Amino acid sequence: MAHGSTRPTSRDVAQAAGVSQAAVSLVLGDKWRGRVAETTAERVRQAARELGYRPNLAARNLRLGHTRTVLLVVPALTTEFFAGVYTGAARIAAQHGFGVVLYPSPEGIGPARDPFASAQAALDGVIASSMAADALTAIHGDQLPLVMLDSDPEGSLGAATVNLDITDGVRQVTEHLLGLGHRRFLHLAADIASWTFEVRARELATRIGQVPGTSLLTVRAPITIEDARDAAATALAAKGPRPTAIICDDDKLAAGAYKAVRRLGLRIPDDISVTGLDDLALATAIDPELTTVRLDAEQFGERGMQALLAVLEGREPTAGDIPVQLVVRGSTAPPSTP
């Protein structure tokens, strides 16, 4: 047993749990499955927690020949958002002597070629966006210590999940527009089967459905400016009362909505309000500047890497979603017609 200020060792954990040091290494290195009973593994983890034991990653590296390398699996780098995620993850990794290899899924979403002969041999862990889950399976990254980003905590493949508070972001947007007096909404949704976009649609429908006299039309488009423009133009030209606000799942979709509105000879925000979600550089490049929700991509990456370090060290990662913030700019105003 460790006393005073002496740092507890794996021998202390082994004695407390009544197992061998080899068993402690297997359990805390997450290599125990099939070699150590689950009840024994839990006993080792409990002993490590009670003693405040943390594995010496540097020493373990030398023994196991690990590369201190983490793979960050993201969709294709079509915006700067995932570049920010990488920057944040790499910053935390560097502080702990790890490197981060960025692996963009070639098709954005879908199967990907294995970048390593064996990911398990070359890597210590994986951080992956749920939008690249197929790529993750293809490279067998789900067989390594894994942290999922933007992923349903209930059904996650990972040992931990890290999420932005997208639900609250949608709430902020909806309350802003309802507060301005909008009641007829067009949801320009990302045509991507991903949990983060399902959350947006569900929260939006719930919030708007709570207010009498509202209507919500949803159209889907891939996240390109051209596809968003075409989908929004078709929806706005349809018969019946025109929506007074377009709520977009993403800033690129909002840029496409701007083009559709202008094509129909309408003005933003005089005739129609538009909102985005991300706060990319694009949001202030378009005119009027876009009301959107700021997602802190670098903090997202930092928290992802911190969570993976916790998993590797047998600790519980920090709980709680990352806060997001509505940024009100020139693209929203009260509706000109009730």
Protein Blocks (a to p, Z undefined) as FASTA:
>chain_A
ZZhjbccdfklmmmmnopafklmmmmmnopmgopacfklmmmmmmmmmmnopacdfklmm
mmnopahiacddddddfbfklmmmmmmmmmmmmmnopacdddddfklpacdddfbfblml
mpgbdcddfklmmmmmmnommmpccddehiafklccbfbdcdddfklmmmmmmmmmmmno
pabdcddddddddfklmmmmmmmmmmmmmpghiacddddddddfklmmmmmmmmmmpgcj
ddfbdcdfbfklmmmmmmmmmmnopacfkloccddehjpaklmmpccddddddddfklmm
mmmmmmmmmmmnopacdehiddddddddfkbccdfbZZ
